[in-house]
């Protein structure tokens, strides 16, 4: 499953971001990007390209304590 993020800004100030990893994520991101662009916001589209993981190694084996997606800029289809 793909994970997408929209970075939303206006007048060179970051307003926030929207992130989705649902099966219909690309459709949702496209709809939201269109609405925000029509309202005058600048949008940067990003796609998850990897993952950072914090691991713990113990007698029971290795377990993931935390994971964080790594995003890269992409062109919104």
HUWOKA-V56863 format. One record per run of one state. SS is the DSSP state (~ for helix, > for strand, _ for the rest). FROM is the first residue (numbers start at 0). TO is the last residue. If there is no record, write none. Layout:
# HUWOKA-V56863
ss	from	to
SS	FROM	TO
SS	FROM	TO
This chain:
# HUWOKA-V56863
ss	from	to
_	0	2
>	3	9
_	10	11
>	12	19
_	20	23
~	24	37
_	38	40
>	41	57
_	58	59
>	60	72
_	73	76
